[in-house]
Amino acid sequence: MQKDINEIAQASQATLVQNKNVPILLLSDFPSYGTVALRMASAVLGKLHYDVFSLPTALVSNTLNYGKAEILDTTEYLFHSLSVWKELGFSFSALFIGFVLGNAQVNQIYQFAKEEKEKGSYIFFDPIMADHGKLYNGLQKKDIESRKQLMQVADCIFPNKTEACLLADLKTVPDNFNLDEAKELIYSLAQKGAKNICITSMKIDEMPCIFLYEESTKEFHTLPYTERKLNLGGTGDLFSSLFIGKYLQVKNFLSAGEWTLQKINSILDAFQEKNHGEKTIPIEEYLPILD
């Protein structure tokens, strides 16, 4: 028994040491208040001992679920930073692209991601633009097209149900899918350039679930979960960050999905026990759950 425990501890320590040599670049918005986007991803992937770089695509005063926010476009800073990092010879094992702002920014990030992919980087993309059947305030149809562009360079995407339907050009966003309809949605995304696909929230035959599609095996995986009465920002960011951290370790889509769902359930259980009305998860408090 003691030998088994020692072997597990050694394997875990070896994974952490290995992660320290894996640089990940995060590109998304940074909130001054609220744990979402860059704040969430940096905390989670840092806890998993990755070498985290981050560039804000925008500075946001607070999360959008407060109803009002100030947003500062950081495109010029982002462009200059990428140029400096190129001169310094920085390279990345993976990129995680989140919220993007405007066509100029999208085009630059697309080109940068394409170049990094040719060097062997793995590209993750969360096409943040919509929820509950509609685009976020301030976004337009042209923003759907910009996300389609980034979807084509990504190795793995994390849309929610609404975003998946918009990217697939569906005219409506169904509340519930049967399994064949869910697969057709995946096929539509694949025809438009998507590869590995993780739809982070949908109902299939009235069952809330995560729906995965792995390009290399052509396999579908349904991961059921229990819906919670929580109105929280950042749960999608938490899912994608955990998934990325695990997938880069195990290179197995289903295993990464199952581990991620388990950890999210543990974090949300702990959060609900202590919740005092926060609109996002103060993730630093719950990072020990990832040990």
Disulfide bonds with the S-S distance in Angstrom:
none
